Amino acid sequence: MDLTQGTGKEKNDRAKKMMLWFGIVSLLMGFAGWTSAYIVSSSREDWIKDLALPSSFLVSTIVIIISSITYIMAKKAIKQDKVKQCTNWLLLTLGLGIAFVVLQFNGFSQMVANGYYFTGPTSNIKMSYVFLIAAVHIVHVVAGIISLLVVIANHLRNKYSSKEMLGLELGATFWHFLDILWVYLILFMYFVS
């Protein structure tokens, strides 16, 4: 495919998709660095081997997976020009995204209640990594929520239809990336002790 061909709109749409993928790859590189540092640090003497992740992290994993499904349903609805259905699915996705963030903070509270801290004399390197990786992911989910709010606002202004879905597709791609990233991170922290 010759990327120089097509209308101005098609070229602009391709450029926006490419920029999103550049951003996703750069985020992956950051998380790859943190998870690599986690692996290298696991050989330290003060590394906790038998740490149980907070139950809220596991519940939030289910929530974010469901939120990806609701985003898919919103996209499916707009492809069929079912505007009201799309609105409902987008709002449900927003609610699930907020629930994910709340559950993550609840997970932090569970860790602190168990005596694990991010920094300080009673902290340890493994818990610092768990806090860091989860907190940075939360920041990106908040960015995903902001993008979802933009998608919802544009949807309510009738900017999307079966013929024009670029903004919704970009938002969905970023959201699914955040979902897959969290599933990877939780499995990583669960299995790499």
Long-range contacts (C-beta under 8 A, 24 or more apart in sequence): 13-166, 16-166, 16-170, 17-169, 17-170, 17-173, 20-170, 20-173, 20-174, 24-173, 24-174, 24-177, 27-140, 27-177, 27-181, 28-181, 30-136, 31-133, 31-136, 31-137, 31-181, 31-185, 34-129, 34-132, 34-133, 34-136, 35-133, 35-185, 35-188, 35-192, 37-129, 38-126, 38-129, 38-133, 38-188, 38-189, 38-192, 39-192, 41-125, 41-126, 41-129, 42-126, 42-192, 42-193, 44-125, 46-124, 46-125, 47-124, 47-125, 47-126, 48-124, 48-126, 48-127, 49-193, 50-193, 51-116, 51-126, 51-127, 51-130, 51-193, 53-107, 53-130, 53-186, 53-189, 53-190, 54-106, 54-107, 54-108, 54-110, 54-111, 55-107, 55-110, 56-103, 56-104, 56-106, 56-107, 56-110, 57-103, 57-104, 57-107, 57-134, 57-186, 58-186, 59-103, 60-99, 60-100, 60-103, 60-104, 60-107, 60-182, 61-182, 61-183, 61-186, 63-96, 63-99, 63-100, 63-103, 64-96, 64-97, 64-100, 64-141, 64-178, 64-179, 64-182, 64-183, 65-179, 65-183, 66-96, 67-92, 67-93, 67-96, 67-97, 67-100, 67-175, 67-179, 68-175, 68-176, 68-179, 70-96, 71-171, 71-172, 71-175, 71-176, 72-172, 74-168, 74-172, 75-165, 75-168, 75-169, 75-172, 78-155, 78-160, 78-161, 78-162, 78-165, 78-168, 79-162, 79-165, 80-162, 81-161, 81-162, 83-155, 83-158, 86-155, 86-160, 87-152, 87-155, 87-156, 90-148, 90-151, 90-152, 90-155, 91-152, 93-148, 93-175, 94-145, 94-148, 94-149, 94-152, 97-141, 97-144, 97-145, 97-148, 97-175, 98-145, 100-141, 101-138, 101-141, 101-142, 101-145, 104-134, 104-137, 104-138, 104-141, 105-138, 107-134, 108-134, 108-135, 130-189, 133-185, 133-189, 134-185, 137-178, 137-181, 137-182, 137-185, 140-178, 140-181, 141-178, 141-182, 143-174, 144-171, 144-174, 144-175, 144-178, 147-171, 147-174, 147-175, 148-175
